[in-house]
Amino acid sequence: MRKDEAHELVDRLPENATWDDLIDEIYARQVIEQGLPDSQAGRTTEGEEVRRRYGLQP
């Protein structure tokens, strides 16, 4: 993440955002960015399949 991107992320948070909110946003962005190459290469699993494997409700 570049410094300007960090500023944009902070600017998008609500005025009452906490440090935990900021950390959650940074973590979510990091996870998404790490997964993009797999997604672009078609190495993904449909949500339905994940729910079935782990016995989760639809």
Sequence and secondary structure as in RCSB ss.txt:
>XXXX:A:sequence
MRKDEAHELVDRLPENATWDDLIDEIYARQVIEQGLPDSQAGRTTEGEEVRRRYGLQP
>XXXX:A:secstr
  HHHHHHHHHHS TT  HHHHHHHHHHHHHHHHHHHHHHTT    HHHHHHHHT   
